[in-house]
C-alpha cells in the first residue's frame, strides 16, 4: 500500500514493541491494527508476536466519519472553516457553499 492508503500512527520500540497502523481497505473500509512483540507477549500468549485489529466496513465509514467529526467539532463555532481547511490541506474533495 502507498502512503495515501496506509500510515503508521504510532510506534513504541525497545523491549516492548508496538506498531499501530491505519489503512483504507481495498473495498473502502477502514482498518486500525496493532502488532506487539516482546516479553509480555511471550508471557501472555506463548508466542513471539501478537496482532489485533478493528475493521470498519465501507458501508459504515460515513457513520464513523460523522461520529469522529461530531467529537472533534462539538462546541467549535469555527467548525465549517476548520473542516474546509483540513480538506484543502489534505487534498480531500469537498464543496464549499455560501448564501446569498
MDTraj code that builds the backbone (N, CA, C; nanometers):
import mdtraj as md
import numpy as np

residues = "UNK UNK UNK UNK UNK UNK UNK UNK UNK UNK UNK UNK UNK UNK UNK UNK UNK UNK UNK UNK UNK UNK UNK UNK UNK UNK UNK UNK UNK UNK UNK UNK UNK UNK UNK UNK UNK UNK UNK UNK UNK UNK UNK UNK UNK UNK UNK UNK UNK UNK UNK UNK UNK UNK UNK UNK UNK UNK UNK UNK UNK UNK UNK UNK UNK UNK UNK UNK UNK UNK UNK UNK UNK UNK UNK UNK UNK UNK UNK UNK UNK UNK UNK UNK UNK UNK UNK UNK UNK UNK UNK UNK UNK UNK UNK UNK UNK UNK UNK UNK".split()
xyz = np.array([
    [0.0840, -0.1189, 0.0000],
    [0.0000, 0.0000, 0.0000],
    [0.0879, 0.1245, 0.0000],
    [0.0377, 0.2317, -0.0589],
    [0.1146, 0.3549, -0.0599],
    [0.0774, 0.4418, 0.0601],
    [0.1435, 0.5582, 0.0710],
    [0.1236, 0.6459, 0.1864],
    [-0.0172, 0.7036, 0.1957],
    [-0.0932, 0.7014, 0.0857],
    [-0.2277, 0.7579, 0.0905],
    [-0.3299, 0.6596, 0.1445],
    [-0.2959, 0.5309, 0.1515],
    [-0.3924, 0.4329, 0.1991],
    [-0.3455, 0.3578, 0.3231],
    [-0.2228, 0.3817, 0.3669],
    [-0.1701, 0.3142, 0.4856],
    [-0.0672, 0.4039, 0.5520],
    [-0.0796, 0.4179, 0.6838],
    [0.0143, 0.5027, 0.7570],
    [0.0342, 0.4467, 0.8974],
    [0.1568, 0.4495, 0.9436],
    [0.1842, 0.4112, 1.0822],
    [0.1532, 0.5318, 1.1702],
    [0.0644, 0.5130, 1.2672],
    [0.0230, 0.6215, 1.3559],
    [0.1104, 0.6341, 1.4792],
    [0.1621, 0.5218, 1.5261],
    [0.2424, 0.5231, 1.6486],
    [0.3329, 0.4015, 1.6503],
    [0.4460, 0.4174, 1.7195],
    [0.5380, 0.3057, 1.7362],
    [0.6080, 0.3200, 1.8707],
    [0.6108, 0.2099, 1.9422],
    [0.6873, 0.2010, 2.0663],
    [0.7957, 0.0968, 2.0407],
    [0.9205, 0.1386, 2.0536],
    [1.0321, 0.0468, 2.0309],
    [1.1022, 0.0191, 2.1623],
    [1.1777, -0.0856, 2.1637],
    [1.2508, -0.1241, 2.2840],
    [1.2177, -0.2664, 2.3196],
    [1.2285, -0.2977, 2.4478],
    [1.1985, -0.4332, 2.4938],
    [1.0550, -0.4716, 2.4590],
    [0.9633, -0.3806, 2.4826],
    [0.8242, -0.3995, 2.4425],
    [0.8028, -0.3176, 2.3155],
    [0.7521, -0.3814, 2.2110],
    [0.7324, -0.3170, 2.0818],
    [0.5845, -0.3175, 2.0465],
    [0.5373, -0.2039, 1.9949],
    [0.4024, -0.1979, 1.9378],
    [0.4040, -0.1002, 1.8205],
    [0.3416, -0.1422, 1.7125],
    [0.3195, -0.0563, 1.5972],
    [0.1696, -0.0501, 1.5732],
    [0.1183, 0.0718, 1.5521],
    [-0.0234, 0.0920, 1.5245],
    [-0.0346, 0.1534, 1.3852],
    [-0.1143, 0.0917, 1.3010],
    [-0.1256, 0.1325, 1.1611],
    [-0.2719, 0.1533, 1.1229],
    [-0.2963, 0.2566, 1.0429],
    [-0.4280, 0.2874, 0.9885],
    [-0.4244, 0.2615, 0.8389],
    [-0.5279, 0.1938, 0.7878],
    [-0.5334, 0.1605, 0.6454],
    [-0.6726, 0.1856, 0.5907],
    [-0.6776, 0.2171, 0.4615],
    [-0.8020, 0.2111, 0.3864],
    [-0.7983, 0.0771, 0.3153],
    [-0.8995, -0.0052, 0.3361],
    [-0.9005, -0.1383, 0.2766],
    [-0.9372, -0.1301, 0.1280],
    [-0.9161, -0.2378, 0.0577],
    [-0.9428, -0.2418, -0.0849],
    [-1.0868, -0.2103, -0.1217],
    [-1.1800, -0.2378, -0.0312],
    [-1.3215, -0.2102, -0.0601],
    [-1.3686, -0.0777, -0.0008],
    [-1.2751, 0.0046, 0.0515],
    [-1.3112, 0.1358, 0.1042],
    [-1.3407, 0.1405, 0.2523],
    [-1.3165, 0.0312, 0.3218],
    [-1.3316, 0.0303, 0.4666],
    [-1.2105, 0.0928, 0.5344],
    [-1.2131, 0.0962, 0.6644],
    [-1.1030, 0.1491, 0.7459],
    [-1.0578, 0.0384, 0.8396],
    [-0.9271, 0.0206, 0.8504],
    [-0.8717, -0.0815, 0.9406],
    [-0.7639, -0.0162, 1.0268],
    [-0.7771, -0.0347, 1.1576],
    [-0.6778, 0.0111, 1.2541],
    [-0.6224, -0.1138, 1.3205],
    [-0.4926, -0.1376, 1.3023],
    [-0.4366, -0.2601, 1.3586],
    [-0.3103, -0.2330, 1.4373],
    [-0.2787, -0.3278, 1.5230],
    [-0.1593, -0.3175, 1.6071],
    [-0.0826, -0.4489, 1.6033],
    [0.0468, -0.4372, 1.6190],
    [0.1366, -0.5522, 1.6197],
    [0.2268, -0.5377, 1.7426],
    [0.2224, -0.6357, 1.8310],
    [0.3007, -0.6343, 1.9546],
    [0.4071, -0.7430, 1.9513],
    [0.5220, -0.7130, 2.0100],
    [0.6281, -0.8107, 2.0323],
    [0.6974, -0.7764, 2.1638],
    [0.7545, -0.8775, 2.2268],
    [0.8293, -0.8536, 2.3495],
    [0.7967, -0.9570, 2.4563],
    [0.8612, -0.9422, 2.5711],
    [0.8450, -1.0391, 2.6787],
    [0.7006, -1.0561, 2.7264],
    [0.6241, -0.9493, 2.7305],
    [0.4854, -0.9608, 2.7758],
    [0.4045, -1.0479, 2.6806],
    [0.4254, -1.0302, 2.5510],
    [0.3548, -1.1117, 2.4517],
    [0.3920, -1.2590, 2.4696],
    [0.5188, -1.2856, 2.4881],
    [0.5639, -1.4238, 2.5072],
    [0.5015, -1.4817, 2.6337],
    [0.5002, -1.4027, 2.7413],
    [0.4442, -1.4492, 2.8683],
    [0.2936, -1.4757, 2.8580],
    [0.2202, -1.3851, 2.7951],
    [0.0739, -1.3967, 2.7900],
    [0.0271, -1.4962, 2.6837],
    [0.0903, -1.4928, 2.5661],
    [0.0412, -1.5721, 2.4535],
    [0.1313, -1.6891, 2.4164],
    [0.2474, -1.7004, 2.4816],
    [0.3430, -1.8063, 2.4493],
    [0.3738, -1.8075, 2.2993],
    [0.3941, -1.6867, 2.2463],
    [0.4223, -1.6683, 2.1043],
    [0.5089, -1.5437, 2.0893],
    [0.5827, -1.5336, 1.9791],
    [0.6743, -1.4210, 1.9588],
    [0.6037, -1.2889, 1.9324],
    [0.4878, -1.2947, 1.8692],
    [0.4181, -1.1698, 1.8392],
    [0.2671, -1.1893, 1.8472],
    [0.1973, -1.0766, 1.8499],
    [0.0521, -1.0750, 1.8646],
    [0.0001, -0.9599, 1.7803],
    [-0.1033, -0.9845, 1.7022],
    [-0.1643, -0.8813, 1.6199],
    [-0.3138, -0.8754, 1.6482],
    [-0.3690, -0.7539, 1.6438],
    [-0.5117, -0.7359, 1.6621],
    [-0.5561, -0.6129, 1.5842],
    [-0.6853, -0.6089, 1.5494],
    [-0.7338, -0.5015, 1.4624],
    [-0.8819, -0.4780, 1.4814],
    [-0.9231, -0.3585, 1.4422],
    [-1.0645, -0.3248, 1.4283],
    [-1.0820, -0.2793, 1.2839],
    [-1.1785, -0.3407, 1.2144],
    [-1.2060, -0.3023, 1.0763],
    [-1.3504, -0.2554, 1.0649],
    [-1.3664, -0.1364, 1.0099],
    [-1.4985, -0.0792, 0.9862],
    [-1.5281, -0.0962, 0.8379],
    [-1.6373, -0.1652, 0.8037],
    [-1.6671, -0.1883, 0.6621],
    [-1.7003, -0.0576, 0.5900],
    [-1.6807, -0.0587, 0.4593],
    [-1.7056, 0.0607, 0.3782],
    [-1.8445, 0.1199, 0.4029],
    [-1.9441, 0.0345, 0.4198],
    [-2.0814, 0.0820, 0.4405],
    [-2.0968, 0.1612, 0.5700],
    [-2.0046, 0.1477, 0.6632],
    [-2.0141, 0.2179, 0.7918],
    [-1.9150, 0.3338, 0.8047],
    [-1.8346, 0.3588, 0.7019],
    [-1.7333, 0.4646, 0.7099],
    [-1.7973, 0.6022, 0.7244],
    [-1.9082, 0.6281, 0.6564],
    [-1.9753, 0.7582, 0.6698],
    [-2.0211, 0.7804, 0.8135],
    [-2.0760, 0.6783, 0.8783],
    [-2.1185, 0.6918, 1.0175],
    [-1.9983, 0.7151, 1.1086],
    [-1.8885, 0.6459, 1.0816],
    [-1.7656, 0.6673, 1.1585],
    [-1.7174, 0.8115, 1.1414],
    [-1.7144, 0.8608, 1.0176],
    [-1.6723, 0.9992, 0.9924],
    [-1.7621, 1.0972, 1.0662],
    [-1.8927, 1.0726, 1.0627],
    [-1.9876, 1.1586, 1.1333],
    [-1.9570, 1.1651, 1.2826],
    [-1.9363, 1.0488, 1.3432],
    [-1.9096, 1.0436, 1.4873],
    [-1.7767, 1.1106, 1.5222],
    [-1.6740, 1.0875, 1.4423],
    [-1.5441, 1.1498, 1.4685],
    [-1.5507, 1.3017, 1.4514],
    [-1.6195, 1.3480, 1.3476],
    [-1.6343, 1.4924, 1.3276],
    [-1.7182, 1.5547, 1.4379],
    [-1.8210, 1.4853, 1.4820],
    [-1.9016, 1.5369, 1.5932],
    [-1.8153, 1.5516, 1.7180],
    [-1.7350, 1.4498, 1.7487],
    [-1.6464, 1.4590, 1.8650],
    [-1.5454, 1.5725, 1.8502],
    [-1.4890, 1.5852, 1.7317],
    [-1.3836, 1.6842, 1.7087],
    [-1.4363, 1.8274, 1.7120],
    [-1.5553, 1.8496, 1.6543],
    [-1.6014, 1.9864, 1.6333],
    [-1.7146, 2.0317, 1.7257],
    [-1.7651, 1.9484, 1.8121],
    [-1.8713, 1.9918, 1.9031],
    [-1.8251, 2.1127, 1.9841],
    [-1.9063, 2.2168, 1.9840],
    [-1.8756, 2.3382, 2.0586],
    [-1.7813, 2.4334, 1.9867],
    [-1.7379, 2.4001, 1.8649],
    [-1.6423, 2.4827, 1.7902],
    [-1.7176, 2.5663, 1.6874],
    [-1.7292, 2.6983, 1.7115],
    [-1.8038, 2.7833, 1.6195],
    [-1.7302, 2.8033, 1.4868],
    [-1.6061, 2.7616, 1.4786],
    [-1.5299, 2.7713, 1.3532],
    [-1.5234, 2.6362, 1.2817],
    [-1.6132, 2.5454, 1.3154],
    [-1.6094, 2.4085, 1.2631],
    [-1.6097, 2.4038, 1.1099],
    [-1.6956, 2.4835, 1.0449],
    [-1.7030, 2.4808, 0.8987],
    [-1.5705, 2.5259, 0.8383],
    [-1.5144, 2.6342, 0.8918],
    [-1.3854, 2.6837, 0.8425],
    [-1.2740, 2.5810, 0.8647],
    [-1.2750, 2.5184, 0.9807],
    [-1.1719, 2.4207, 1.0133],
    [-1.1817, 2.2961, 0.9252],
    [-1.3033, 2.2498, 0.8984],
    [-1.3193, 2.1335, 0.8118],
    [-1.2762, 2.1678, 0.6695],
    [-1.3122, 2.2850, 0.6225],
    [-1.2695, 2.3277, 0.4883],
    [-1.1172, 2.3340, 0.4808],
    [-1.0538, 2.3899, 0.5814],
    [-0.9080, 2.3997, 0.5838],
    [-0.8439, 2.2609, 0.5830],
    [-0.8974, 2.1704, 0.6646],
    [-0.8449, 2.0340, 0.6699],
    [-0.8543, 1.9669, 0.5327],
    [-0.9704, 1.9787, 0.4695],
    [-0.9883, 1.9184, 0.3371],
    [-0.8902, 1.9775, 0.2361],
    [-0.8737, 2.1096, 0.2386],
    [-0.7788, 2.1731, 0.1473],
    [-0.6366, 2.1234, 0.1704],
    [-0.5942, 2.1191, 0.2958],
    [-0.4576, 2.0775, 0.3292],
    [-0.4292, 1.9322, 0.2939],
    [-0.5287, 1.8464, 0.3067],
    [-0.5079, 1.7029, 0.2858],
    [-0.5496, 1.6552, 0.1478],
    [-0.5945, 1.7455, 0.0626],
    [-0.6348, 1.7072, -0.0717],
    [-0.7619, 1.6245, -0.0757],
    [-0.8532, 1.6516, 0.0178],
    [-0.9805, 1.5797, 0.0250],
    [-1.0857, 1.6599, -0.0521],
    [-1.1537, 1.5935, -0.1427],
    [-1.2571, 1.6612, -0.2211],
    [-1.3672, 1.7133, -0.1294],
    [-1.4127, 1.8354, -0.1583],
    [-1.5229, 1.8928, -0.0819],
    [-1.5895, 1.9999, -0.1672],
    [-1.7080, 2.0405, -0.1273],
    [-1.7793, 2.1514, -0.1919],
    [-1.8099, 2.2523, -0.0836],
    [-1.7730, 2.3782, -0.1076],
    [-1.7996, 2.4868, -0.0139],
    [-1.9159, 2.5686, -0.0689],
    [-2.0159, 2.5934, 0.0143],
    [-2.1330, 2.6674, -0.0285],
    [-2.1514, 2.7908, 0.0589],
    [-2.2040, 2.8947, -0.0028],
    [-2.2404, 3.0166, 0.0710],
    [-2.3777, 3.0607, 0.0258],
    [-2.4401, 3.1428, 0.1072],
    [-2.5682, 3.2028, 0.0714],
    [-2.5750, 3.3378, 0.1371],
    [-2.6223, 3.4396, 0.0818],
    [-2.6692, 3.4614, -0.0550],
    [-2.5561, 3.4794, -0.1497],
])
top = md.Topology()
chain = top.add_chain()
for i, resn in enumerate(residues, 1):
    res = top.add_residue(resn, chain, resSeq=i)
    for name in ("N", "CA", "C"):
        top.add_atom(name, md.element.get_by_symbol(name[0]), res)
traj = md.Trajectory(xyz[None], top)
